[in-house]
Amino acid sequence: MNKFTKRLSITLLAIILMLTAIAPIASAKVPEYNGGVMDEYEYEEVFFLTGYPIKFTGKATVTEKENKDTLTSTYKFTLANSAGDKLTRNVVYVSDLTKHIVKSQTTSNTTVKSYSEKVTMSDKTTFTLDDYQFSQGSVIDNRPATDYYSGNIIARKIYLKNYKSGKNNIKEEITVHITGENVGYKNFWGSTDTQFIDYEIVTPSGTGFVTSKVSDSKSKELNYETHLPSLSSFVGGNSVVSTSDIISEYDYSFPYYVGSGTIKLSKQKSPTIERLIVPKFRDIAKHWSKPNIEKLYSLGILDESSNFFSPDAAMKKDLFTIGVAKAVDLRVLEEKTTKKKTTKKPLFNDLDVKDLNYGYIESALDKGIVSPKNKVSFGANDSITRAEAVTIIVRSLGLEGRAPIPGYKTKFIDDNKIPKQAKDSIYIASELGLIDPDKKNRINANEVLTRGKASQLLVRYLNFLESDLKQNYRDDMFYFN
């Protein structure tokens, strides 16, 4: 982007605001702790207290209400099956949230506030939840681009089983010991919540075991849409497709009755599609980074009011910072309201508060993903190097701390030329596949990034947020753990 980007057109600004309004995606959340799956129409789970699997389907509602530092989650289930069995369950959980502002983390402790559950079989046998003890501890690491979280669960349910044997009414107690964990992430491009729960079901007949794995994912993907008519002002464009699906797997073992087996469930919501604006640059038709540039322009991450992109010109620090901030929908800092009107001053002398993108840079500085040049200058018009750009991206992901203990060497032959302050980020970015060495295995950390190369790096960043995190938090854990 060039200096003229400060004068954004009304049309482009409207597109950016539209994307901000439609694109944030609700976080994925597994429906309670029973291994069930749901879409917009139906909920489905498997019940095991009988000693053999019974599939229930029906209606489930999940509501959450946050008040100050308390989150109340309410689950209501009305289920049945073709055999005439019925299940009703209403549970309310309360989570006490503690925000650790300095550490940018949130911890929570969850307990059960109220519960009721009853299963009525077609032969009049009933299972009634008599006692429910539940505890979950969670931590959320709030990073600029993505929130990562992990939780552990310990619980115990006691059911009263009532059934007839001849003319006698029999009452038995069934105890279910529950342990488990859940992990997940949430960002502008999607979210995944994966849960592993082990159930030990103790009955008078013997003890059975069930392990449920369930993963709920919501994601947005960029797709290129061809435009077939030849007599047209454009040849194609991009769209954002939002999808949501949940998969589940039960492994069970009841030696005293039905034996062992595996049951798989899945649900998928109807996808939605949003078309994006069409780029019309005249100087990128044969450029190797054309697909990258067009994607970023369509999303409003790169803003241009010219028909020329200048892909081989140097990328400037301010524009790359703005691009990263827009790519993850980094929230602009809220202005403090005061009775007295004051003129806001820029944080540095080379920034302009009247620039429509100033808030993105201010937020990036506030969240520590970019550093100023010195005490008085941000370095807005400086050409950005690969080391500087990679550092901004990795800091936004909050992953720089995952590098080895200082003193290590990277695999690149020009390791000694990597700036000390960028070495951790270069290492992490290489491990994540965000950057590649050249044919001589040099990373060229101090090379000035062209606008075409910067576009490639930003698109790889988007791909990581769109699909790599989902792969790690769902497929890697679901199928290889």
C-alpha positions in Angstrom: 0.0 0.0 0.0 1.1 3.6 -0.7 0.6 6.9 1.1 -2.6 7.4 -0.7 -4.2 4.6 1.4 -5.0 7.2 4.1 -7.7 8.4 1.7 -9.8 5.3 1.6 -12.8 5.4 -0.6 -16.3 5.3 1.0 -17.0 2.0 -0.9 -13.9 0.3 0.5 -14.6 1.5 4.0 -18.1 0.1 3.7 -16.8 -3.3 2.7 -14.4 -3.4 5.7 -17.2 -2.4 8.1 -19.5 -5.0 6.5 -16.8 -7.7 7.0 -16.4 -6.7 10.6 -20.1 -7.0 11.1 -20.8 -10.3 9.4 -17.5 -12.2 9.9 -17.1 -12.7 13.6 -18.1 -16.2 14.3 -19.7 -17.6 17.4 -17.4 -19.8 19.3 -17.7 -23.6 19.0 -19.0 -25.2 22.2 -19.7 -28.9 22.8 -23.3 -29.4 24.0 -22.7 -30.4 27.7 -20.7 -33.4 28.9 -22.5 -36.4 27.3 -20.7 -36.8 24.0 -23.8 -35.6 22.0 -23.9 -33.7 18.7 -26.3 -31.2 17.3 -27.1 -29.0 14.3 -29.8 -26.3 13.9 -32.5 -28.9 13.8 -31.7 -31.9 16.1 -29.6 -33.2 19.0 -28.3 -36.7 19.3 -26.5 -38.7 22.0 -26.0 -42.3 23.2 -27.1 -43.5 26.7 -25.3 -46.3 28.5 -26.8 -46.8 32.0 -28.7 -49.9 30.8 -25.4 -51.7 30.1 -25.9 -51.4 26.3 -26.0 -48.3 24.0 -29.3 -46.6 23.4 -29.4 -43.7 20.9 -31.6 -40.7 21.7 -32.6 -37.8 19.4 -34.6 -34.7 20.0 -34.5 -31.1 21.0 -31.7 -29.4 22.9 -31.3 -25.8 23.9 -28.1 -24.2 25.2 -28.1 -20.6 26.6 -25.4 -18.6 28.2 -25.6 -15.4 30.3 -22.7 -13.5 31.6 -23.1 -11.0 34.4 -20.0 -9.3 35.6 -17.6 -12.1 36.5 -20.2 -15.0 36.5 -21.2 -17.1 33.5 -24.4 -19.1 33.7 -24.9 -21.9 31.2 -28.3 -23.6 30.9 -28.8 -26.9 29.0 -32.3 -28.4 28.3 -32.8 -31.7 26.6 -36.1 -33.4 25.5 -35.1 -36.7 23.8 -36.7 -40.0 22.6 -36.2 -42.9 20.3 -38.3 -45.2 18.1 -38.6 -47.8 20.9 -40.6 -45.4 23.0 -37.8 -44.6 25.5 -37.7 -41.0 26.7 -35.0 -38.8 28.3 -35.4 -35.3 29.8 -32.5 -33.4 31.3 -32.2 -29.8 32.6 -28.8 -28.6 34.1 -27.5 -25.2 35.0 -23.8 -24.6 35.5 -22.3 -21.5 37.1 -18.7 -20.4 36.2 -16.9 -17.9 38.4 -14.5 -16.0 36.1 -11.3 -14.3 37.3 -9.5 -12.0 34.9 -5.8 -11.7 35.3 -5.3 -8.4 33.3 -1.5 -8.2 33.5 -1.0 -11.8 32.4 -3.8 -11.5 29.7 -5.4 -14.7 31.1 -8.8 -15.7 32.5 -9.4 -18.6 34.9 -12.7 -20.1 35.8 -14.2 -22.5 38.2 -17.5 -24.2 37.3 -20.0 -26.0 39.5 -23.5 -27.3 39.0 -26.2 -25.0 40.3 -29.3 -27.2 39.6 -30.1 -30.4 37.8 -32.8 -32.9 36.9 -32.6 -35.9 34.7 -34.9 -38.8 34.1 -34.9 -41.6 31.6 -38.1 -43.7 31.2 -37.8 -46.9 29.2 -40.7 -48.4 27.2 -40.9 -51.2 29.9 -41.4 -48.6 32.6 -37.9 -48.9 34.0 -36.7 -45.5 35.1 -33.3 -43.9 35.8 -33.5 -40.8 37.9 -30.5 -38.5 38.7 -30.4 -38.3 42.5 -27.2 -36.5 43.1 -24.7 -34.6 40.8 -21.3 -33.3 42.0 -19.4 -31.4 39.3 -16.2 -29.4 39.2 -14.3 -27.9 36.3 -11.3 -25.7 36.3 -10.3 -23.8 33.1 -7.7 -21.3 31.9 -8.0 -19.1 28.8 -4.8 -17.5 27.4 -6.1 -14.3 25.7 -3.7 -13.6 22.8 -4.2 -10.8 20.3 -5.1 -13.1 17.4 -6.4 -16.1 19.2 -7.7 -17.2 22.6 -6.4 -20.7 23.6 -8.0 -22.6 26.5 -7.9 -25.8 28.5 -10.1 -27.3 31.2 -10.2 -30.4 33.4 -13.4 -32.0 34.7 -14.1 -34.2 37.8 -17.7 -35.2 38.5 -19.9 -37.9 40.0 -23.5 -38.8 39.2 -25.7 -41.1 41.3 -28.8 -42.5 39.6 -31.7 -44.4 41.2 -32.9 -47.2 38.9 -36.5 -48.4 39.4 -37.9 -51.5 37.7 -40.2 -54.4 38.2 -39.1 -58.0 38.6 -42.2 -60.1 38.7 -44.5 -58.4 41.2 -41.6 -56.8 43.1 -40.5 -53.2 42.7 -36.7 -53.2 42.6 -34.5 -50.1 43.4 -30.8 -50.0 42.6 -28.2 -47.4 42.8 -25.9 -46.6 39.8 -22.8 -44.4 40.3 -21.1 -42.8 37.4 -17.5 -41.4 38.0 -16.5 -38.9 35.4 -13.1 -37.4 34.5 -12.1 -35.5 31.5 -10.6 -32.5 29.8 -11.5 -30.0 27.1 -9.2 -27.9 24.9 -10.0 -25.3 22.3 -9.3 -22.0 20.6 -11.3 -19.1 19.3 -10.4 -16.4 16.8 -11.9 -14.2 14.1 -11.7 -17.1 11.5 -13.2 -19.8 13.6 -13.1 -21.9 16.8 -12.8 -25.5 17.9 -13.8 -27.1 21.2 -12.6 -30.7 21.7 -13.7 -32.8 24.7 -12.5 -36.1 26.1 -14.6 -37.7 28.9 -14.1 -41.1 30.7 -17.1 -42.6 32.4 -16.9 -45.4 35.0 -20.4 -46.8 35.4 -20.7 -48.9 38.6 -23.9 -51.0 38.8 -24.9 -54.0 41.0 -24.3 -56.2 37.9 -20.7 -55.0 37.3 -18.7 -52.0 36.1 -18.7 -50.6 32.6 -16.5 -48.1 30.9 -17.2 -45.5 28.3 -14.9 -42.9 26.7 -16.5 -40.2 24.6 -14.6 -37.9 22.2 -16.5 -35.0 20.7 -15.3 -32.0 18.7 -17.3 -28.9 17.6 -15.7 -26.6 14.9 -16.8 -23.4 13.3 -14.7 -22.0 10.5 -14.6 -19.6 7.6 -12.8 -20.4 4.4 -11.8 -18.2 1.5 -12.8 -19.6 -1.9 -12.1 -18.3 -5.4 -15.2 -18.1 -7.5 -14.8 -18.1 -11.3 -16.8 -15.7 -13.5 -17.6 -17.4 -16.8 -18.8 -14.6 -19.2 -15.9 -13.4 -21.3 -17.5 -10.0 -21.9 -17.2 -8.8 -18.3 -15.3 -6.2 -16.3 -13.8 -8.9 -14.1 -12.8 -12.6 -14.4 -13.5 -13.9 -10.9 -13.6 -13.1 -7.2 -13.4 -14.4 -3.7 -16.0 -15.5 -1.2 -16.1 -16.4 2.5 -17.8 -19.7 3.3 -18.8 -20.2 6.9 -19.2 -23.8 8.1 -20.0 -25.6 11.4 -19.9 -29.2 12.2 -19.5 -31.5 15.2 -18.3 -35.1 15.4 -18.4 -37.6 18.2 -17.2 -41.1 19.0 -18.0 -43.4 21.9 -15.9 -46.4 22.9 -17.6 -48.6 25.4 -16.9 -51.8 27.3 -19.5 -53.7 29.4 -17.9 -57.1 30.1 -20.9 -58.2 32.3 -23.4 -57.5 29.5 -23.1 -56.3 25.9 -19.3 -56.4 25.5 -17.3 -53.7 23.6 -17.9 -51.5 20.7 -17.6 -48.1 19.0 -20.4 -45.7 17.9 -19.8 -42.6 15.8 -22.1 -39.5 15.5 -21.9 -36.4 13.4 -23.9 -33.3 12.6 -23.3 -30.4 10.2 -25.1 -27.1 9.9 -26.0 -25.5 6.6 -23.0 -23.4 5.4 -23.4 -19.7 4.5 -21.6 -17.8 1.8 -20.6 -14.1 1.5 -19.2 -12.7 -1.8 -16.4 -10.2 -1.5 -15.4 -7.2 -3.6 -13.5 -7.9 -6.9 -9.9 -6.7 -7.2 -8.9 -4.9 -10.5 -5.2 -4.3 -10.4 -3.5 -3.8 -13.8 0.1 -4.7 -12.7 -0.4 -8.1 -11.1 -1.8 -10.2 -13.9 1.4 -12.2 -14.4 2.8 -11.7 -10.9 3.5 -14.9 -8.8 1.7 -13.4 -5.8 -1.5 -12.4 -7.7 -3.8 -14.9 -5.8 -2.4 -13.6 -2.4 -2.9 -10.0 -3.3 -6.4 -10.5 -4.6 -7.5 -12.4 -1.5 -6.2 -9.7 0.9 -7.7 -6.9 -1.2 -11.1 -8.7 -1.3 -11.1 -9.0 2.5 -10.2 -5.4 3.0 -7.0 -6.3 4.6 -5.1 -4.4 1.9 -6.8 -1.2 0.9 -6.1 0.4 -2.4 -7.7 3.2 -4.3 -5.5 2.8 -7.4 -5.5 0.3 -10.2 -1.8 -0.3 -9.6 -0.6 -2.4 -6.6 3.2 -2.2 -7.1 3.8 -5.8 -6.0 7.6 -5.5 -6.1 7.8 -2.2 -4.1 8.8 -2.4 -0.4 6.1 -3.0 2.2 5.9 -0.3 4.8 5.8 -1.0 8.5 2.5 0.8 9.2 0.7 -0.9 6.4 1.9 -4.4 7.3 0.9 -3.8 11.0 -2.6 -2.6 9.8 -2.9 -5.7 7.6 -2.2 -8.1 10.5 -4.6 -6.2 12.7 -7.4 -6.3 10.1 -6.7 -10.0 9.4 -7.7 -11.0 12.9 -10.2 -8.2 13.4 -8.1 -6.7 16.2 -10.5 -4.5 18.1 -9.8 -0.8 18.0 -9.3 0.6 21.5 -12.3 2.3 23.0 -12.0 6.0 23.6 -12.5 7.2 27.2 -15.4 9.5 27.4 -14.9 12.7 29.2 -17.1 15.8 29.7 -14.3 18.0 28.5 -13.5 17.8 24.8 -9.8 17.2 24.1 -7.8 16.7 21.0 -6.3 13.3 20.9 -2.6 13.2 20.3 -0.9 10.4 18.4 1.3 8.0 20.3 4.3 8.9 17.9 5.1 11.8 15.8 4.9 9.9 12.5 1.3 8.7 13.1 -1.8 10.6 12.3 -4.9 10.2 14.6 -7.1 11.3 11.7 -6.0 8.3 9.6 -8.8 5.9 9.4 -6.4 3.1 10.2 -4.7 4.8 13.2 -6.8 2.7 15.7 -5.4 -0.5 14.4 -1.8 0.6 15.0 -2.7 1.9 18.4 -4.3 -1.5 19.3 -1.3 -3.4 17.9 1.0 -1.3 20.1 -1.2 -1.7 23.1 -1.2 -5.5 22.8 2.5 -5.7 22.3 2.5 -7.3 18.8 4.6 -4.4 17.3 7.3 -2.2 18.7 8.1 1.4 17.9 11.3 2.5 16.2 12.3 4.7 19.2 10.7 6.9 21.8 9.4 9.5 19.4 8.8 7.5 16.1 6.9 4.4 15.2 8.8 4.0 12.0 5.6 4.1 10.0 7.2 4.6 6.6 10.1 2.3 7.1 10.5 -0.7 4.8 9.7 -3.8 6.8 12.1 -6.7 6.9 11.2 -10.4 7.0 12.3 -10.6 10.6 10.2 -7.6 11.7 7.1 -8.9 9.8 7.4 -12.5 11.2 7.9 -11.1 14.7 4.6 -9.2 14.4 2.7 -12.2 13.2 4.1 -14.6 15.8 3.5 -12.1 18.6 -0.1 -11.8 17.5 -0.5 -15.5 17.8 1.1 -15.5 21.3 3.5 -18.3 20.3 6.9 -16.7 20.7 7.3 -18.3 24.1 7.2 -21.8 22.5 10.7 -21.5 21.1 13.6 -23.5 22.7 15.7 -22.2 25.5 17.9 -19.2 24.3 21.2 -20.3 22.9 19.7 -22.6 20.3 20.5 -22.4 16.6 17.9 -22.5 13.8 18.3 -24.9 10.8 19.2 -22.0 8.5 22.7 -21.4 7.3 22.4 -17.7 7.9 21.3 -18.3 11.5 24.0 -15.8 12.7 22.4 -13.0 10.8 19.0 -13.4 12.4 18.4 -10.4 14.8 18.4 -11.5 18.4 14.9 -10.1 19.1 13.5 -11.9 16.1 15.1 -15.4 16.5 12.3 -16.9 18.6 9.7 -15.7 16.1 11.7 -16.9 13.1 12.0 -20.4 14.7 8.3 -20.6 15.5 7.2 -19.3 12.1 9.4 -21.9 10.4 8.0 -24.7 12.5 4.5 -23.6 11.6 5.2 -23.4 7.9 4.6 -19.7 7.7 8.0 -19.1 6.2 10.4 -21.1 4.0 14.2 -20.8 3.3 15.5 -20.1 -0.2 17.2 -22.8 -2.3 20.4 -22.3 -0.4 18.6 -22.8 3.0 18.9 -19.1 3.9 16.0 -17.4 5.7 17.2 -13.9 4.7 15.8 -12.4 7.9 17.1 -8.9 7.1 15.7 -8.8 3.6 13.2 -6.0 2.9 9.8 -7.6 2.1 8.2 -6.6 -1.1 4.4 -6.1 -1.1 4.0 -9.3 -3.1 6.1 -11.3 -0.5 4.3 -9.6 2.4 1.0 -10.6 0.8 2.1 -14.2 0.7 3.1 -14.1 4.4 -0.3 -12.6 5.4 -2.2 -15.3 3.4 -0.2 -18.1 5.1 -1.1 -16.4 8.4 -4.7 -16.5 7.4 -4.4 -20.2 6.4 -3.0 -21.0 9.8 -5.9 -19.3 11.5 -8.4 -20.9 9.1 -7.3 -24.5 9.0 -4.0 -25.3 10.8 -5.4 -24.6 14.2 -8.5 -26.7 13.5 -6.3 -29.6 12.3 -4.3 -29.4 15.5 -7.2 -29.0 17.9 -9.5 -31.5 16.2 -7.9 -34.1 13.9 -4.6 -34.4 15.6 -6.2 -34.9 19.0 -9.3 -36.8 17.9 -7.6 -39.4 15.7 -4.0 -39.6 17.1 -4.6 -39.4 20.9 
